[in-house]
Amino acid sequence: MQEAAVSESPVPAESAAVRHATPSVSSVGVWLIGARGSVATTAVAGCAAVAAGLHPPIGMVTETPPFTDCGLPTLPSLVFGGHDTANCPLPKRAEELTAGGVLPHGLPSAVHAELAAADAEIRPGGPLPGDSRTDEELIDAFAADLRDFLRRRGLTRATVINVASTEPVLSGVDEGREAAGSGGAASAGGARLPASSLYAAAALRAGCPYVNFTPSAGLHHPRLAEAARAAGLPYAGRDGKTGQTLLRSVLGPMFAQRGLAVRAWSGTNLLGGGDGAALADPAAAAAKNAGKERVLADTLGTVPEGEVHIDDVPSLGDWKTAWDHIAFDGFLGTRMVLQTTWQGCDSSLAAPLILDLARLTSRAHEQGLAGPLPELAFYFKDPDGDARAALGDQYAALLGFAARLRGGR
């Protein structure tokens, strides 16, 4: 078998020139994988609404005082595009989200022009059933879409952010074999790259920073490890922290710091919409739960008994309910219980974080930073690098990162 083509240098000289060219305009791109989904639609509509002064930037950490004068791209400077296999136009998707109570009444019409402009920049994703292209051909096609976006819109740079549905956990990964033979069928003894890794490889090839807001493989696929190191680009991930795990990253350190012994920590997630449907697959749910378990292991020093169960409840739409039952021992062995209930709108929780990550990663790219950005662990369940899992520690690291970005001005 030949070595996989994606393990070779992912960034040709042409894309490197794009990455290091002197900026002619201040606009920067945000290329969303899953660009017609709920999170992406909410991010595009929300960016337009905040930029126009229609709504305050609630939930956007980069709009708080510590991030003033960090050189972050402004919200009006962000230009959106992306890949998706869905066909529903963004203005229509925004109307559906309004009907579901996710977006405010009247917002889709108020930002219709911005939604339509972003929708015009969405290109077909894949691979779809029947697509005969090899992994290498798909990566080339996706990278060409990115380069075209950069050139046509006169962008100084673009950050690729994966907000697509969760993929199953990889199993039996073949790290060093060709992904596909002629015609796109999996080679004997090898396996196709998952879609998230195809898009990640395309980002590297086009000279674009990459953020993985999902628990899918993305750049974590072992066959992309060398390409990620060689690309000289910043990247961050994975699996955005918006609800249950956000609470765990606060409560875990609290129990540890107060010397309270946690005996069991069990949870249930009720999800609707695309996430609920995707996570009904046990393999995809296992990918999601891995990050939740890591937070407890890192903050408590052990993994208490108990599991997280994820149930698909289609009638909930874009809303989710997360319940945790925590059994712990107090002084003299007194047994006690803490229960928490988190009810929230996943898209509204995630969208401001997407805008934060786009701005922070773009600024890091502008300053020439490369490799994983563990300082962005504040946003993720399963962050890159050796980042600590306690939210307070992560926020301190994020503030240090802000100071670093500010120092480069």
N, C-alpha and C positions, 0 to 999 in steps of 0.2 A: 504493500500500500504506500502511496505517496503521503507526504506530510500535508496537513490541511493548509490551504492557501492563506487562510486568515491568520495563521501563526507567523506569517512573514510580515515585513514592515507594512503597517496599515495606512500610512500617510505618505502618498507620493509627493514628489517635489512640488507639483502644482498646488495641492491643498496646503502644503506648508507655506507657500508664498501667500496664499489667501490669509493664513493665520497670522503671519508676521507683517503683512502689508501695513503701511501707514494709513490710519483711518481717514477717510474723506468725509464721512458724516458721523453723527453721534448715535444714530439708531443701532440697536442691537436686536438680534433675533432670539425668539423662544420657540423651539421646534418640539411639539408635543407628540409623543407616541400614544395613540388613543385620543386623537385630537377632537373627536366628535362625542366623547363620553361626557358624563356629568361633571367630573372634576375639571376637565379641560374647558368645557363650556362656561362653568362658573368662574374659572380663573380669567378667561378672556373678557367676559361680561363685567366681572368685578374690577379688573384693571381699568377698563374704559370708564366705569362709573366713578371710581376713586379719582382717576386722572381728570375727569370733568367736574369734580367737586360735588357730584350727586350724592355720594355716601362717604362717610369717614373710613379710614383704613383700619377698621377693627380687625384684630387678629394678625396684622402684619407687623412682625417684630422689627423689620428693617425700617419701619416708619416711626419707631420710638427714638427718644433722644440719644441713646448711646450710638446710634448709627448715622447721626448727622455728620456731614463732611467726611464720609468714608469713600466718596467717589463712586457710589453706586449709580448705575444707570437709572434715570428717572422713569416713572411709570409711562409717561407719554412717549418715551423713546423706544418702548418695547414693541416689536413687530412679531406677530404670531403666525405660525404655520404648523404643519405636522403631517403625520401619516395616520391613516385609519382604514380599516376594512369596511366600516359602516358608511352609509350613504346619506343619512339624515342631515340636512344642512344645519349649521350652527344656529341661525335665527329660529328655525323650527324647534330645535332641541331646547333652546332657551325658553321658548313658549311652553314646552312640556314641563320644564323645571319650575316655571312660574305657577303652572296649574297644580304642581305637587307641593307648593309652598317653599321651594328651595330659593328661588329668586323673587325679589319684591315685585309686586304688581306694577306694571308700566315700564320696568327696566328693559325688557327685550326691545321695545319700540324706541326707547331713549338711546340705546347703544346699537341699534340695528346696523348702522353703517360699519361699525367696528367689527361686529360679528360677521357680517357679510365679507368684509375684507379678509378676515382670518380664514373664513371658509374657502375663499378663493385660493388660498395658499396650502390647502390640504391635498395631499397626494395619496393615491391608492397604496395601502399597506399590503402585507402578506406574510407568509405565503397562503393563498387561498386554496381550497380543494381543487385539484386539477392543474395547479401551477407546475409546469415542468422545469422551471429554472433551478439551477444548482444554488447552493448557499452562496458561492462566490458571485454568481450572477445577481442574486438578490441584493447582496451587500453593495455591489457596484451600482445597482439601480437606485438604492436608497441613498447612497452617498452622492450620486449625481443630482438627485432631488435637492439635497442640502446645498450643494455648491451652486445650483441654479437659483435657489432662494437667496443665498448670500449675494450673488452677483446682480440679479434683477432688482433687488430692493436696496442695493448699495449699503449693505450692512457691514459694520466693522467686525462682527463676530456673531455666532449663534450658539446657544446652549441647548442641547437635546435633553428632554426630560421625559422619562417613561412613566405615564399614568394609565397604562393599559391594564386589562384584567390580569389577575394573578395566574401564573402558570404552575403546573404540578412541580413538585420537587424533582430535581434531576436524579436519575438512578442509572448505574452502569455506564457512567460517562467515559467515553473513549477519548483520552486527552490528545493523542498525537496522530490520529488517522484522518484521512480525507473524508469530509462530511458526505459527499455525494458523488456518484458517478455520472456519466452522461445521461441526460434526461431528468436528473433531479431525484432519482430513487436512491434510498439509503444504500451505501455500499456494504458489502458483506463485512462484518466485523466492525463497522463504523456506525455512526449515528448522525442525524441532522442536528445542526444547531437549533435551539429553540428560537422563536421569533424575537424574543427580547434581546438575545445575544446577536442576532443578525442586525438589529437596529443599533445596538451598542458598537458593533464592529464598523458599521457605516459611519457613525459619529466620529470614530477615530480616523477613519479614512478621509473624511471631509475636513479634518482638523478642528472638530467641535468638542468642547467640554461636554461631559455626560453626567446626568443625575438619574438615579434609579429610585423612584418613589414607591416602587412595588417590591414584594419579596421575590420576584422572578429572578432568574439567573443574571441576565444582563452581562456586565463586565466580569461578574464573578465566575463565569464559565472558565474552567481551567485552560481551555484552548485559546482564550483571549488574554491570559495573564501576561505573556511576553509582549503582546501588541500594546496592552495598556501601559506597560512600563516604558516601552520605546517611543510612545506617541508624544511625550512631553506635554500632556494636557492635564488639567485638573479634572477630577471626577469625585462624585460623592454618592452615598447610598448606605444601606438600602432599607426600604419599607417604611414609609412615612408614619410618624407617631402622632395620632390625632385624638385618641379616646382612652380606651381601656389601658393600653400600655403607657400612655402619658401619666395616668393616675398611678400605675404601678411604679413608674420611675420616681415618683414622689413618696409614695407610701412605703416602698421597700426600704429606702434609706431611713425613714422615720422609725420603723421597727428596729432596724439594726442599731441606730444611734441611741435609742432608748433602752437597748438591751432586752427587748421583748422577743421571746422565742416563737417564731411562726411554725406551727405544726402542719398546716394544710392551707393551700390557696387554690380555690377552684373558681372557674368562671364560665359564663355563658354569653355568647354573642348572638343576637337576633338581627339579621341583615336582610334588606330587600334589594331591589334594583340589580344592576349588573354584578356588583360584588357578591351579593347573596347567591346568585346563580352560579358564579364562577367558583365560590368557596363551598358549594354543595359537593364538589369533587373532593373526596378525602385527601388526595395527594396535594391539591392546591391548599386545602385547609392546613395540612401539615406544614407547608411552606410558611403560611401566615403565623402559625403558632410557635414556630421556632424562635422568632424574635421576642415574643412575649415571654418565653421561658428564659431566654438569655438575660433579660432585665432582672428577673428574680434571682437567677444564679449569681449575677454580678453584684447585686446590691445586698443580698442576704448571705452570700458566701456558700449557699447550698440551694438545691431545688426542693422545695417542700412537696409533699404529696398533693395530688390533685391535678386536674386537667382543665383545658379550655375547650368548650364545645361550641361549634359554630352552626347555627341553623338558618336555612334560607326561608324567609317569610316574605314572599313577593308583595303582599299587600302593604308592607312598610315603605315600599318605594326607596327613596334615597336616605331614609332615616334608619338609625340603628339604636339598639338598646344593649348595653353591656353591663352585666351584673357580676360582682365578685363576692365570694364568701371566704373570709380569712379567719382561720382558727389560730389563736395564739395563747401562750402561757404568760401570765404575769407573776408578780411577787408571790413566793411560796407555792408556786404551781397552780395558782388560780386560773381556771380556763375561761377564756373570753372569746368573743367573736366580733369582727367588724364586717359590715356589709356595705357595699357601695353600688349605686345604680347611676349609669351614665346614659343619658338619652340625648342624641345629637344628630345633626345633619352632616353626613360624611363629606359631601362636596363643599359645604360652607366651612367646615373645619380644615379641609385640605387645601382649598384654593389659595388662601393667603400665604400658606407655606410654600406653594409652588412659585408664587411671585417672589417671595423672599429668596428661595434657592436660585431662581433665575438671575436675580440681581447680584447675589453674593458670588455665585460661580462665574458670572460674566466678569465681575471686577477682579476676581482671582486670576482669570485668564488674561485680562488686560495687564496685570502686574507680572505675568510670566510664571505664576505658580504652576507646579506640575505634580501629578500623582494624586493619591487619595487626600481628601480634606477631612481629617478626623475632627476638626474644630466645628464641623457642621453636624456632629452627632446629636445635637439638641433636637434635630428634626427627624431622627430615625430610630426604629426599633433595633435594627441590627447594623450599627454603623461600621464604616471602614476603619481600619487601624486598631489601635489599642485604647480607644476612647472609653472612659468610664460611663456606666449606665445611669448614674444618679442625675436627675434633671438639674439640680443645683450646680454640680460639677460641670455639666455640659453647658449650662448657661454662662458660667464663668469662662469656659474655653471659647465660647462664641464671642463674648465681649473682648477677649484677647485678640481674636481674629479680626474683629472690627477695628481695634487699635492698629493692628498690623496693616490692614487695608488703608486706614487713614494715614499711616506713616509713609505710604508710598506716593502721596500726593505732592 
